[in-house]
Amino acid sequence: MAAKRLKYLSLGASVAVIAGLAACSEGDPGQEEPGGEEGGEIQTVGLMVQDLSNPFFGAMEDALVAAAEPQGIEVNVQDGQQDLNTQNNQIDTFIQQQVDAILINAVDSEGIGPAVQRATDAGIIVVAVDVAAEGAQATVTLDNTAAGEVACTYLFEQMGGSGDILVVDGTPITSVQDRMTGCEAVMEENPDINVVGHQNGDNGRQEALSLTQDMLTANSEIDGIFAINDPSALGATLAAEQAGYSDLTIVGVDGSPEAVEALEDPDSMFSGTAKQDPGAQVEMGLEMAQQLIAGEELEEDYVEIRTEMLTRDNLEEYEGW
């Protein structure tokens, strides 16, 4: 069955947990739920993220704890360290611990599929957050295609519609791939934009720094840089500064606290970011898991939250995360 899709109109929309979703219900006869119950409520939830050193995922953890604690739900957070084998092992541990639900931010959207299947076979509710995960029963993510579109639209406008750029790409997950799809769509509308360097990093600052240094060595005459997230964009910015550049336009995706700090510096080449809301995703993911474990049908099993561009022009209006 094709996934139902819903796009939320703004990041500012509140994500309210509907009262009573966690209440016990009958469920299907003979269908064993986590903990051996038929239907029921979430008592333990595991959150798996790609890399806790990235503030984006730290914000996810904080938001989930804040949403779960008042409901008496125990939260277990695991750092995937950008490694598929690590996440495979973490899911197997959650199965042994008989958690009720897993919110997973996969390091590899397809590669994690067999482990997700093991969890669902064990009666665990699995909801993908931020990126798709093969086999998950529901997904809540950001409109990453739109994020790539708005970031690159802004970048190309600042460049006057022409010039050479570098692209700091990332890992094989849907959010990264969709951001690139969005950016490439805007490139097609701007034939005078030329990509002279394109490298895949690990979505982190240090790797982006190294990759950008190499690309700048090979392509010294550039006008801008698109990076798939803020850590990568900030790593690229540092590489450009160290190489003596001062007038490039560099954009990322996330709206992180570090990005805000860079935008507050009028001399920084970091010029904008497609802002995201990590907290809204896990809050809604928990809500979905609550509905599923109670035996309720989801109104939508694939939810996308739209994004907007954050620049120095609208920085004062941004509440951050």
Buried (B, 14 or more C-beta within 10 A) or exposed (E): EEEEEEEBEEBEEEBEBEEEBBEEBEBEEEEEBBBEBBBBBBBBBBBBBBBBBBBBBBBBBBBBBEBBEEBEBEBBBBBBBBBBEBBBBBBBEBBEEBBBBBBBBBBBBBBBBEBBBBBBEBBBBBBBBBBBBBBBBBBBBBBBBBBBBBBBBBBBEBBEEEBBBBBBBBBBBBBBBBBBBBBBBBBEEBEEBBBBBBBBBBBBBEBBBBBBBEBBEEBEEBBBBBBBBBBBBBBBBBBBBEEEBEEBBBBBBBBBBBBBEBBEEEEBBBBBBBBBBBBBBBBBBBBBBBBBBBBBEBEBBBBBBBBBBBBBEEBEEBEEB
